[in-house]
């Protein structure tokens, strides 16, 4: 496994940990996913302009 793959796996693990700590309920996870989706959508709309 190269260093880039290791870094990406470590980042994914940290993000998963942070999301699981920040979301105590399924509703909380849903809100987080919705917020992330909206942010991605705004970014893609800005990129089109």
mmCIF entry with sequence, helices, sheets and N, C-alpha, C, O atoms, coordinates in Angstrom:
data_MODEL
# 
_entry.id   MODEL 
# 
_entity.id                         1 
_entity.type                       polymer 
_entity.pdbx_number_of_molecules   1 
# 
_entity_poly.entity_id                      1 
_entity_poly.type                           'polypeptide(L)' 
_entity_poly.nstd_linkage                   no 
_entity_poly.nstd_monomer                   no 
_entity_poly.pdbx_seq_one_letter_code       
;(UNK)(UNK)(UNK)(UNK)(UNK)(UNK)(UNK)(UNK)(UNK)(UNK)(UNK)(UNK)(UNK)(UNK)(UNK)(UNK)
(UNK)(UNK)(UNK)(UNK)(UNK)(UNK)(UNK)(UNK)(UNK)(UNK)(UNK)(UNK)(UNK)(UNK)(UNK)(UNK)
(UNK)(UNK)(UNK)(UNK)(UNK)(UNK)(UNK)(UNK)(UNK)(UNK)(UNK)(UNK)(UNK)(UNK)(UNK)(UNK)
(UNK)
;
_entity_poly.pdbx_seq_one_letter_code_can   XXXXXXXXXXXXXXXXXXXXXXXXXXXXXXXXXXXXXXXXXXXXXXXXX 
_entity_poly.pdbx_strand_id                 A 
# 
loop_
_entity_poly_seq.entity_id 
_entity_poly_seq.num 
_entity_poly_seq.mon_id 
_entity_poly_seq.hetero 
1 1  UNK n 
1 2  UNK n 
1 3  UNK n 
1 4  UNK n 
1 5  UNK n 
1 6  UNK n 
1 7  UNK n 
1 8  UNK n 
1 9  UNK n 
1 10 UNK n 
1 11 UNK n 
1 12 UNK n 
1 13 UNK n 
1 14 UNK n 
1 15 UNK n 
1 16 UNK n 
1 17 UNK n 
1 18 UNK n 
1 19 UNK n 
1 20 UNK n 
1 21 UNK n 
1 22 UNK n 
1 23 UNK n 
1 24 UNK n 
1 25 UNK n 
1 26 UNK n 
1 27 UNK n 
1 28 UNK n 
1 29 UNK n 
1 30 UNK n 
1 31 UNK n 
1 32 UNK n 
1 33 UNK n 
1 34 UNK n 
1 35 UNK n 
1 36 UNK n 
1 37 UNK n 
1 38 UNK n 
1 39 UNK n 
1 40 UNK n 
1 41 UNK n 
1 42 UNK n 
1 43 UNK n 
1 44 UNK n 
1 45 UNK n 
1 46 UNK n 
1 47 UNK n 
1 48 UNK n 
1 49 UNK n 
# 
_struct_asym.id          A 
_struct_asym.entity_id   1 
# 
loop_
_struct_conf.conf_type_id 
_struct_conf.id 
_struct_conf.pdbx_PDB_helix_id 
_struct_conf.beg_label_comp_id 
_struct_conf.beg_label_asym_id 
_struct_conf.beg_label_seq_id 
_struct_conf.pdbx_beg_PDB_ins_code 
_struct_conf.end_label_comp_id 
_struct_conf.end_label_asym_id 
_struct_conf.end_label_seq_id 
_struct_conf.pdbx_end_PDB_ins_code 
_struct_conf.beg_auth_comp_id 
_struct_conf.beg_auth_asym_id 
_struct_conf.beg_auth_seq_id 
_struct_conf.end_auth_comp_id 
_struct_conf.end_auth_asym_id 
_struct_conf.end_auth_seq_id 
_struct_conf.pdbx_PDB_helix_class 
_struct_conf.details 
_struct_conf.pdbx_PDB_helix_length 
HELX_P HELX_P1 AA1 UNK A 3  ? UNK A 22 ? UNK A 3  UNK A 22 1 ? 20 
HELX_P HELX_P2 AA2 UNK A 26 ? UNK A 48 ? UNK A 26 UNK A 48 1 ? 23 
# 
_struct_conf_type.id          HELX_P 
_struct_conf_type.criteria    ? 
_struct_conf_type.reference   ? 
# 
loop_
_atom_site.group_PDB 
_atom_site.id 
_atom_site.type_symbol 
_atom_site.label_atom_id 
_atom_site.label_alt_id 
_atom_site.label_comp_id 
_atom_site.label_asym_id 
_atom_site.label_entity_id 
_atom_site.label_seq_id 
_atom_site.pdbx_PDB_ins_code 
_atom_site.Cartn_x 
_atom_site.Cartn_y 
_atom_site.Cartn_z 
_atom_site.occupancy 
_atom_site.B_iso_or_equiv 
_atom_site.pdbx_formal_charge 
_atom_site.auth_seq_id 
_atom_site.auth_comp_id 
_atom_site.auth_asym_id 
_atom_site.auth_atom_id 
_atom_site.pdbx_PDB_model_num 
ATOM 1   N N  . UNK A 1 1  ? 0.858   -1.180 0.000   1.00 0.00 ? 1  UNK A N  1 
ATOM 2   C CA . UNK A 1 1  ? 0.000   0.000  0.000   1.00 0.00 ? 1  UNK A CA 1 
ATOM 3   C C  . UNK A 1 1  ? 0.898   1.234  0.000   1.00 0.00 ? 1  UNK A C  1 
ATOM 4   O O  . UNK A 1 1  ? 1.804   1.350  0.826   1.00 0.00 ? 1  UNK A O  1 
ATOM 5   N N  . UNK A 1 2  ? 0.644   2.155  -0.929  1.00 0.00 ? 2  UNK A N  1 
ATOM 6   C CA . UNK A 1 2  ? 1.501   3.330  -0.994  1.00 0.00 ? 2  UNK A CA 1 
ATOM 7   C C  . UNK A 1 2  ? 1.061   4.383  0.024   1.00 0.00 ? 2  UNK A C  1 
ATOM 8   O O  . UNK A 1 2  ? 0.015   4.244  0.658   1.00 0.00 ? 2  UNK A O  1 
ATOM 9   N N  . UNK A 1 3  ? 1.848   5.409  0.170   1.00 0.00 ? 3  UNK A N  1 
ATOM 10  C CA . UNK A 1 3  ? 1.592   6.417  1.207   1.00 0.00 ? 3  UNK A CA 1 
ATOM 11  C C  . UNK A 1 3  ? 0.323   7.216  0.942   1.00 0.00 ? 3  UNK A C  1 
ATOM 12  O O  . UNK A 1 3  ? -0.354  7.624  1.886   1.00 0.00 ? 3  UNK A O  1 
ATOM 13  N N  . UNK A 1 4  ? -0.011  7.445  -0.323  1.00 0.00 ? 4  UNK A N  1 
ATOM 14  C CA . UNK A 1 4  ? -1.243  8.177  -0.635  1.00 0.00 ? 4  UNK A CA 1 
ATOM 15  C C  . UNK A 1 4  ? -2.465  7.385  -0.194  1.00 0.00 ? 4  UNK A C  1 
ATOM 16  O O  . UNK A 1 4  ? -3.404  7.947  0.370   1.00 0.00 ? 4  UNK A O  1 
ATOM 17  N N  . UNK A 1 5  ? -2.454  6.094  -0.449  1.00 0.00 ? 5  UNK A N  1 
ATOM 18  C CA . UNK A 1 5  ? -3.565  5.239  -0.040  1.00 0.00 ? 5  UNK A CA 1 
ATOM 19  C C  . UNK A 1 5  ? -3.687  5.218  1.475   1.00 0.00 ? 5  UNK A C  1 
ATOM 20  O O  . UNK A 1 5  ? -4.792  5.284  2.014   1.00 0.00 ? 5  UNK A O  1 
ATOM 21  N N  . UNK A 1 6  ? -2.568  5.126  2.152   1.00 0.00 ? 6  UNK A N  1 
ATOM 22  C CA . UNK A 1 6  ? -2.587  5.139  3.623   1.00 0.00 ? 6  UNK A CA 1 
ATOM 23  C C  . UNK A 1 6  ? -3.153  6.439  4.157   1.00 0.00 ? 6  UNK A C  1 
ATOM 24  O O  . UNK A 1 6  ? -3.936  6.438  5.107   1.00 0.00 ? 6  UNK A O  1 
ATOM 25  N N  . UNK A 1 7  ? -2.759  7.549  3.550   1.00 0.00 ? 7  UNK A N  1 
ATOM 26  C CA . UNK A 1 7  ? -3.268  8.848  3.995   1.00 0.00 ? 7  UNK A CA 1 
ATOM 27  C C  . UNK A 1 7  ? -4.767  8.955  3.777   1.00 0.00 ? 7  UNK A C  1 
ATOM 28  O O  . UNK A 1 7  ? -5.486  9.462  4.638   1.00 0.00 ? 7  UNK A O  1 
ATOM 29  N N  . UNK A 1 8  ? -5.245  8.478  2.625   1.00 0.00 ? 8  UNK A N  1 
ATOM 30  C CA . UNK A 1 8  ? -6.675  8.520  2.335   1.00 0.00 ? 8  UNK A CA 1 
ATOM 31  C C  . UNK A 1 8  ? -7.457  7.631  3.302   1.00 0.00 ? 8  UNK A C  1 
ATOM 32  O O  . UNK A 1 8  ? -8.534  8.012  3.760   1.00 0.00 ? 8  UNK A O  1 
ATOM 33  N N  . UNK A 1 9  ? -6.927  6.460  3.612   1.00 0.00 ? 9  UNK A N  1 
ATOM 34  C CA . UNK A 1 9  ? -7.589  5.573  4.564   1.00 0.00 ? 9  UNK A CA 1 
ATOM 35  C C  . UNK A 1 9  ? -7.620  6.190  5.961   1.00 0.00 ? 9  UNK A C  1 
ATOM 36  O O  . UNK A 1 9  ? -8.622  6.081  6.668   1.00 0.00 ? 9  UNK A O  1 
ATOM 37  N N  . UNK A 1 10 ? -6.528  6.835  6.356   1.00 0.00 ? 10 UNK A N  1 
ATOM 38  C CA . UNK A 1 10 ? -6.485  7.488  7.658   1.00 0.00 ? 10 UNK A CA 1 
ATOM 39  C C  . UNK A 1 10 ? -7.476  8.643  7.707   1.00 0.00 ? 10 UNK A C  1 
ATOM 40  O O  . UNK A 1 10 ? -8.159  8.832  8.713   1.00 0.00 ? 10 UNK A O  1 
ATOM 41  N N  . UNK A 1 11 ? -7.559  9.409  6.640   1.00 0.00 ? 11 UNK A N  1 
ATOM 42  C CA . UNK A 1 11 ? -8.509  10.508 6.587   1.00 0.00 ? 11 UNK A CA 1 
ATOM 43  C C  . UNK A 1 11 ? -9.942  9.997  6.653   1.00 0.00 ? 11 UNK A C  1 
ATOM 44  O O  . UNK A 1 11 ? -10.775 10.564 7.359   1.00 0.00 ? 11 UNK A O  1 
ATOM 45  N N  . UNK A 1 12 ? -10.226 8.938  5.924   1.00 0.00 ? 12 UNK A N  1 
ATOM 46  C CA . UNK A 1 12 ? -11.566 8.349  5.953   1.00 0.00 ? 12 UNK A CA 1 
ATOM 47  C C  . UNK A 1 12 ? -11.908 7.846  7.355   1.00 0.00 ? 12 UNK A C  1 
ATOM 48  O O  . UNK A 1 12 ? -13.041 8.000  7.809   1.00 0.00 ? 12 UNK A O  1 
ATOM 49  N N  . UNK A 1 13 ? -10.942 7.251  8.035   1.00 0.00 ? 13 UNK A N  1 
ATOM 50  C CA . UNK A 1 13 ? -11.175 6.761  9.392   1.00 0.00 ? 13 UNK A CA 1 
ATOM 51  C C  . UNK A 1 13 ? -11.455 7.912  10.352  1.00 0.00 ? 13 UNK A C  1 
ATOM 52  O O  . UNK A 1 13 ? -12.355 7.822  11.187  1.00 0.00 ? 13 UNK A O  1 
ATOM 53  N N  . UNK A 1 14 ? -10.701 8.974  10.235  1.00 0.00 ? 14 UNK A N  1 
ATOM 54  C CA . UNK A 1 14 ? -10.906 10.142 11.105  1.00 0.00 ? 14 UNK A CA 1 
ATOM 55  C C  . UNK A 1 14 ? -12.263 10.778 10.838  1.00 0.00 ? 14 UNK A C  1 
ATOM 56  O O  . UNK A 1 14 ? -12.980 11.126 11.776  1.00 0.00 ? 14 UNK A O  1 
ATOM 57  N N  . UNK A 1 15 ? -12.619 10.931 9.571   1.00 0.00 ? 15 UNK A N  1 
ATOM 58  C CA . UNK A 1 15 ? -13.918 11.515 9.231   1.00 0.00 ? 15 UNK A CA 1 
ATOM 59  C C  . UNK A 1 15 ? -15.061 10.643 9.736   1.00 0.00 ? 15 UNK A C  1 
ATOM 60  O O  . UNK A 1 15 ? -16.061 11.155 10.242  1.00 0.00 ? 15 UNK A O  1 
ATOM 61  N N  . UNK A 1 16 ? -14.914 9.333  9.601   1.00 0.00 ? 16 UNK A N  1 
ATOM 62  C CA . UNK A 1 16 ? -15.939 8.419  10.101  1.00 0.00 ? 16 UNK A CA 1 
ATOM 63  C C  . UNK A 1 16 ? -16.080 8.547  11.604  1.00 0.00 ? 16 UNK A C  1 
ATOM 64  O O  . UNK A 1 16 ? -17.194 8.566  12.128  1.00 0.00 ? 16 UNK A O  1 
ATOM 65  N N  . UNK A 1 17 ? -14.973 8.635  12.290  1.00 0.00 ? 17 UNK A N  1 
ATOM 66  C CA . UNK A 1 17 ? -15.000 8.791  13.743  1.00 0.00 ? 17 UNK A CA 1 
ATOM 67  C C  . UNK A 1 17 ? -15.674 10.097 14.137  1.00 0.00 ? 17 UNK A C  1 
ATOM 68  O O  . UNK A 1 17 ? -16.516 10.112 15.035  1.00 0.00 ? 17 UNK A O  1 
ATOM 69  N N  . UNK A 1 18 ? -15.314 11.184 13.481  1.00 0.00 ? 18 UNK A N  1 
ATOM 70  C CA . UNK A 1 18 ? -15.907 12.484 13.798  1.00 0.00 ? 18 UNK A CA 1 
ATOM 71  C C  . UNK A 1 18 ? -17.403 12.503 13.518  1.00 0.00 ? 18 UNK A C  1 
ATOM 72  O O  . UNK A 1 18 ? -18.177 13.049 14.304  1.00 0.00 ? 18 UNK A O  1 
ATOM 73  N N  . UNK A 1 19 ? -17.809 11.912 12.408  1.00 0.00 ? 19 UNK A N  1 
ATOM 74  C CA . UNK A 1 19 ? -19.235 11.872 12.081  1.00 0.00 ? 19 UNK A CA 1 
ATOM 75  C C  . UNK A 1 19 ? -20.004 11.018 13.074  1.00 0.00 ? 19 UNK A C  1 
ATOM 76  O O  . UNK A 1 19 ? -21.112 11.374 13.475  1.00 0.00 ? 19 UNK A O  1 
ATOM 77  N N  . UNK A 1 20 ? -19.425 9.899  13.471  1.00 0.00 ? 20 UNK A N  1 
ATOM 78  C CA . UNK A 1 20 ? -20.141 9.030  14.405  1.00 0.00 ? 20 UNK A CA 1 
ATOM 79  C C  . UNK A 1 20 ? -20.228 9.653  15.796  1.00 0.00 ? 20 UNK A C  1 
ATOM 80  O O  . UNK A 1 20 ? -21.211 9.437  16.504  1.00 0.00 ? 20 UNK A O  1 
ATOM 81  N N  . UNK A 1 21 ? -19.236 10.406 16.188  1.00 0.00 ? 21 UNK A N  1 
ATOM 82  C CA . UNK A 1 21 ? -19.276 11.081 17.478  1.00 0.00 ? 21 UNK A CA 1 
ATOM 83  C C  . UNK A 1 21 ? -20.253 12.241 17.433  1.00 0.00 ? 21 UNK A C  1 
ATOM 84  O O  . UNK A 1 21 ? -20.952 12.497 18.414  1.00 0.00 ? 21 UNK A O  1 
ATOM 85  N N  . UNK A 1 22 ? -20.314 12.943 16.318  1.00 0.00 ? 22 UNK A N  1 
ATOM 86  C CA . UNK A 1 22 ? -21.183 14.105 16.192  1.00 0.00 ? 22 UNK A CA 1 
ATOM 87  C C  . UNK A 1 22 ? -22.647 13.762 15.973  1.00 0.00 ? 22 UNK A C  1 
ATOM 88  O O  . UNK A 1 22 ? -23.512 14.621 16.138  1.00 0.00 ? 22 UNK A O  1 
ATOM 89  N N  . UNK A 1 23 ? -22.935 12.532 15.608  1.00 0.00 ? 23 UNK A N  1 
ATOM 90  C CA . UNK A 1 23 ? -24.311 12.135 15.312  1.00 0.00 ? 23 UNK A CA 1 
ATOM 91  C C  . UNK A 1 23 ? -24.749 11.072 16.307  1.00 0.00 ? 23 UNK A C  1 
ATOM 92  O O  . UNK A 1 23 ? -24.328 9.918  16.224  1.00 0.00 ? 23 UNK A O  1 
ATOM 93  N N  . UNK A 1 24 ? -25.582 11.462 17.229  1.00 0.00 ? 24 UNK A N  1 
ATOM 94  C CA . UNK A 1 24 ? -26.016 10.510 18.241  1.00 0.00 ? 24 UNK A CA 1 
ATOM 95  C C  . UNK A 1 24 ? -27.228 9.704  17.814  1.00 0.00 ? 24 UNK A C  1 
ATOM 96  O O  . UNK A 1 24 ? -27.517 8.673  18.421  1.00 0.00 ? 24 UNK A O  1 
ATOM 97  N N  . UNK A 1 25 ? -27.936 10.135 16.804  1.00 0.00 ? 25 UNK A N  1 
ATOM 98  C CA . UNK A 1 25 ? -29.140 9.437  16.380  1.00 0.00 ? 25 UNK A CA 1 
ATOM 99  C C  . UNK A 1 25 ? -29.158 9.299  14.872  1.00 0.00 ? 25 UNK A C  1 
ATOM 100 O O  . UNK A 1 25 ? -28.376 9.937  14.167  1.00 0.00 ? 25 UNK A O  1 
ATOM 101 N N  . UNK A 1 26 ? -30.048 8.470  14.391  1.00 0.00 ? 26 UNK A N  1 
ATOM 102 C CA . UNK A 1 26 ? -30.204 8.308  12.948  1.00 0.00 ? 26 UNK A CA 1 
ATOM 103 C C  . UNK A 1 26 ? -30.671 9.620  12.337  1.00 0.00 ? 26 UNK A C  1 
ATOM 104 O O  . UNK A 1 26 ? -30.257 9.970  11.232  1.00 0.00 ? 26 UNK A O  1 
ATOM 105 N N  . UNK A 1 27 ? -31.513 10.337 13.031  1.00 0.00 ? 27 UNK A N  1 
ATOM 106 C CA . UNK A 1 27 ? -31.979 11.643 12.543  1.00 0.00 ? 27 UNK A CA 1 
ATOM 107 C C  . UNK A 1 27 ? -30.786 12.587 12.384  1.00 0.00 ? 27 UNK A C  1 
ATOM 108 O O  . UNK A 1 27 ? -30.709 13.335 11.410  1.00 0.00 ? 27 UNK A O  1 
ATOM 109 N N  . UNK A 1 28 ? -29.872 12.551 13.326  1.00 0.00 ? 28 UNK A N  1 
ATOM 110 C CA . UNK A 1 28 ? -28.679 13.395 13.249  1.00 0.00 ? 28 UNK A CA 1 
ATOM 111 C C  . UNK A 1 28 ? -27.820 13.049 12.043  1.00 0.00 ? 28 UNK A C  1 
ATOM 112 O O  . UNK A 1 28 ? -27.285 13.934 11.375  1.00 0.00 ? 28 UNK A O  1 
ATOM 113 N N  . UNK A 1 29 ? -27.692 11.756 11.770  1.00 0.00 ? 29 UNK A N  1 
ATOM 114 C CA . UNK A 1 29 ? -26.926 11.326 10.594  1.00 0.00 ? 29 UNK A CA 1 
ATOM 115 C C  . UNK A 1 29 ? -27.606 11.829 9.333   1.00 0.00 ? 29 UNK A C  1 
ATOM 116 O O  . UNK A 1 29 ? -26.942 12.313 8.417   1.00 0.00 ? 29 UNK A O  1 
ATOM 117 N N  . UNK A 1 30 ? -28.931 11.715 9.281   1.00 0.00 ? 30 UNK A N  1 
ATOM 118 C CA . UNK A 1 30 ? -29.674 12.181 8.114   1.00 0.00 ? 30 UNK A CA 1 
ATOM 119 C C  . UNK A 1 30 ? -29.478 13.664 7.865   1.00 0.00 ? 30 UNK A C  1 
ATOM 120 O O  . UNK A 1 30 ? -29.315 14.098 6.725   1.00 0.00 ? 30 UNK A O  1 
ATOM 121 N N  . UNK A 1 31 ? -29.495 14.435 8.935   1.00 0.00 ? 31 UNK A N  1 
ATOM 122 C CA . UNK A 1 31 ? -29.291 15.883 8.797   1.00 0.00 ? 31 UNK A CA 1 
ATOM 123 C C  . UNK A 1 31 ? -27.880 16.183 8.302   1.00 0.00 ? 31 UNK A C  1 
ATOM 124 O O  . UNK A 1 31 ? -27.684 17.062 7.463   1.00 0.00 ? 31 UNK A O  1 
ATOM 125 N N  . UNK A 1 32 ? -26.897 15.449 8.827   1.00 0.00 ? 32 UNK A N  1 
ATOM 126 C CA . UNK A 1 32 ? -25.523 15.666 8.390   1.00 0.00 ? 32 UNK A CA 1 
ATOM 127 C C  . UNK A 1 32 ? -25.349 15.326 6.916   1.00 0.00 ? 32 UNK A C  1 
ATOM 128 O O  . UNK A 1 32 ? -24.679 16.052 6.181   1.00 0.00 ? 32 UNK A O  1 
ATOM 129 N N  . UNK A 1 33 ? -25.949 14.227 6.486   1.00 0.00 ? 33 UNK A N  1 
ATOM 130 C CA . UNK A 1 33 ? -25.848 13.819 5.082   1.00 0.00 ? 33 UNK A CA 1 
ATOM 131 C C  . UNK A 1 33 ? -26.548 14.848 4.200   1.00 0.00 ? 33 UNK A C  1 
ATOM 132 O O  . UNK A 1 33 ? -26.054 15.195 3.127   1.00 0.00 ? 33 UNK A O  1 
ATOM 133 N N  . UNK A 1 34 ? -27.698 15.331 4.656   1.00 0.00 ? 34 UNK A N  1 
ATOM 134 C CA . UNK A 1 34 ? -28.433 16.340 3.889   1.00 0.00 ? 34 UNK A CA 1 
ATOM 135 C C  . UNK A 1 34 ? -27.606 17.618 3.753   1.00 0.00 ? 34 UNK A C  1 
ATOM 136 O O  . UNK A 1 34 ? -27.534 18.204 2.673   1.00 0.00 ? 34 UNK A O  1 
ATOM 137 N N  . UNK A 1 35 ? -26.990 18.043 4.839   1.00 0.00 ? 35 UNK A N  1 
ATOM 138 C CA . UNK A 1 35 ? -26.169 19.251 4.819   1.00 0.00 ? 35 UNK A CA 1 
ATOM 139 C C  . UNK A 1 35 ? -24.981 19.080 3.872   1.00 0.00 ? 35 UNK A C  1 
ATOM 140 O O  . UNK A 1 35 ? -24.648 19.983 3.105   1.00 0.00 ? 35 UNK A O  1 
ATOM 141 N N  . UNK A 1 36 ? -24.348 17.906 3.939   1.00 0.00 ? 36 UNK A N  1 
ATOM 142 C CA . UNK A 1 36 ? -23.216 17.644 3.048   1.00 0.00 ? 36 UNK A CA 1 
ATOM 143 C C  . UNK A 1 36 ? -23.669 17.648 1.592   1.00 0.00 ? 36 UNK A C  1 
ATOM 144 O O  . UNK A 1 36 ? -22.968 18.175 0.728   1.00 0.00 ? 36 UNK A O  1 
ATOM 145 N N  . UNK A 1 37 ? -24.826 17.068 1.316   1.00 0.00 ? 37 UNK A N  1 
ATOM 146 C CA . UNK A 1 37 ? -25.362 17.053 -0.042  1.00 0.00 ? 37 UNK A CA 1 
ATOM 147 C C  . UNK A 1 37 ? -25.637 18.451 -0.563  1.00 0.00 ? 37 UNK A C  1 
ATOM 148 O O  . UNK A 1 37 ? -25.349 18.760 -1.720  1.00 0.00 ? 37 UNK A O  1 
ATOM 149 N N  . UNK A 1 38 ? -26.194 19.291 0.291   1.00 0.00 ? 38 UNK A N  1 
ATOM 150 C CA . UNK A 1 38 ? -26.467 20.672 -0.113  1.00 0.00 ? 38 UNK A CA 1 
ATOM 151 C C  . UNK A 1 38 ? -25.174 21.417 -0.419  1.00 0.00 ? 38 UNK A C  1 
ATOM 152 O O  . UNK A 1 38 ? -25.106 22.194 -1.372  1.00 0.00 ? 38 UNK A O  1 
ATOM 153 N N  . UNK A 1 39 ? -24.145 21.175 0.400   1.00 0.00 ? 39 UNK A N  1 
ATOM 154 C CA . UNK A 1 39 ? -22.859 21.840 0.171   1.00 0.00 ? 39 UNK A CA 1 
ATOM 155 C C  . UNK A 1 39 ? -22.256 21.399 -1.159  1.00 0.00 ? 39 UNK A C  1 
ATOM 156 O O  . UNK A 1 39 ? -21.705 22.216 -1.898  1.00 0.00 ? 39 UNK A O  1 
ATOM 157 N N  . UNK A 1 40 ? -22.361 20.115 -1.458  1.00 0.00 ? 40 UNK A N  1 
ATOM 158 C CA . UNK A 1 40 ? -21.842 19.603 -2.732  1.00 0.00 ? 40 UNK A CA 1 
ATOM 159 C C  . UNK A 1 40 ? -22.626 20.212 -3.895  1.00 0.00 ? 40 UNK A C  1 
ATOM 160 O O  . UNK A 1 40 ? -22.048 20.592 -4.914  1.00 0.00 ? 40 UNK A O  1 
ATOM 161 N N  . UNK A 1 41 ? -23.931 20.299 -3.733  1.00 0.00 ? 41 UNK A N  1 
ATOM 162 C CA . UNK A 1 41 ? -24.767 20.870 -4.787  1.00 0.00 ? 41 UNK A CA 1 
ATOM 163 C C  . UNK A 1 41 ? -24.417 22.339 -5.034  1.00 0.00 ? 41 UNK A C  1 
ATOM 164 O O  . UNK A 1 41 ? -24.311 22.761 -6.186  1.00 0.00 ? 41 UNK A O  1 
ATOM 165 N N  . UNK A 1 42 ? -24.236 23.120 -3.967  1.00 0.00 ? 42 UNK A N  1 
ATOM 166 C CA . UNK A 1 42 ? -23.865 24.531 -4.128  1.00 0.00 ? 42 UNK A CA 1 
ATOM 167 C C  . UNK A 1 42 ? -22.521 24.654 -4.836  1.00 0.00 ? 42 UNK A C  1 
ATOM 168 O O  . UNK A 1 42 ? -22.351 25.500 -5.713  1.00 0.00 ? 42 UNK A O  1 
ATOM 169 N N  . UNK A 1 43 ? -21.581 23.821 -4.459  1.00 0.00 ? 43 UNK A N  1 
ATOM 170 C CA . UNK A 1 43 ? -20.256 23.873 -5.068  1.00 0.00 ? 43 UNK A CA 1 
ATOM 171 C C  . UNK A 1 43 ? -20.331 23.541 -6.560  1.00 0.00 ? 43 UNK A C  1 
ATOM 172 O O  . UNK A 1 43 ? -19.679 24.189 -7.379  1.00 0.00 ? 43 UNK A O  1 
ATOM 173 N N  . UNK A 1 44 ? -21.122 22.537 -6.904  1.00 0.00 ? 44 UNK A N  1 
ATOM 174 C CA . UNK A 1 44 ? -21.227 22.157 -8.318  1.00 0.00 ? 44 UNK A CA 1 
ATOM 175 C C  . UNK A 1 44 ? -21.942 23.247 -9.114  1.00 0.00 ? 44 UNK A C  1 
ATOM 176 O O  . UNK A 1 44 ? -21.597 23.495 -10.270 1.00 0.00 ? 44 UNK A O  1 
ATOM 177 N N  . UNK A 1 45 ? -22.928 23.896 -8.511  1.00 0.00 ? 45 UNK A N  1 
ATOM 178 C CA . UNK A 1 45 ? -23.608 24.994 -9.215  1.00 0.00 ? 45 UNK A CA 1 
ATOM 179 C C  . UNK A 1 45 ? -22.672 26.177 -9.433  1.00 0.00 ? 45 UNK A C  1 
ATOM 180 O O  . UNK A 1 45 ? -22.729 26.832 -10.474 1.00 0.00 ? 45 UNK A O  1 
ATOM 181 N N  . UNK A 1 46 ? -21.817 26.451 -8.462  1.00 0.00 ? 46 UNK A N  1 
ATOM 182 C CA . UNK A 1 46 ? -20.838 27.537 -8.626  1.00 0.00 ? 46 UNK A CA 1 
ATOM 183 C C  . UNK A 1 46 ? -19.839 27.199 -9.716  1.00 0.00 ? 46 UNK A C  1 
ATOM 184 O O  . UNK A 1 46 ? -19.402 28.073 -10.465 1.00 0.00 ? 46 UNK A O  1 
ATOM 185 N N  . UNK A 1 47 ? -19.476 25.913 -9.802  1.00 0.00 ? 47 UNK A N  1 
ATOM 186 C CA . UNK A 1 47 ? -18.487 25.500 -10.810 1.00 0.00 ? 47 UNK A CA 1 
ATOM 187 C C  . UNK A 1 47 ? -19.049 25.617 -12.218 1.00 0.00 ? 47 UNK A C  1 
ATOM 188 O O  . UNK A 1 47 ? -18.304 25.859 -13.167 1.00 0.00 ? 47 UNK A O  1 
ATOM 189 N N  . UNK A 1 48 ? -20.369 25.446 -12.361 1.00 0.00 ? 48 UNK A N  1 
ATOM 190 C CA . UNK A 1 48 ? -20.995 25.568 -13.683 1.00 0.00 ? 48 UNK A CA 1 
ATOM 191 C C  . UNK A 1 48 ? -20.988 27.010 -14.160 1.00 0.00 ? 48 UNK A C  1 
ATOM 192 O O  . UNK A 1 48 ? -20.894 27.264 -15.361 1.00 0.00 ? 48 UNK A O  1 
ATOM 193 N N  . UNK A 1 49 ? -21.086 27.950 -13.242 1.00 0.00 ? 49 UNK A N  1 
ATOM 194 C CA . UNK A 1 49 ? -21.165 29.379 -13.621 1.00 0.00 ? 49 UNK A CA 1 
ATOM 195 C C  . UNK A 1 49 ? -19.854 29.926 -14.011 1.00 0.00 ? 49 UNK A C  1 
ATOM 196 O O  . UNK A 1 49 ? -19.755 31.104 -14.354 1.00 0.00 ? 49 UNK A O  1 
# 
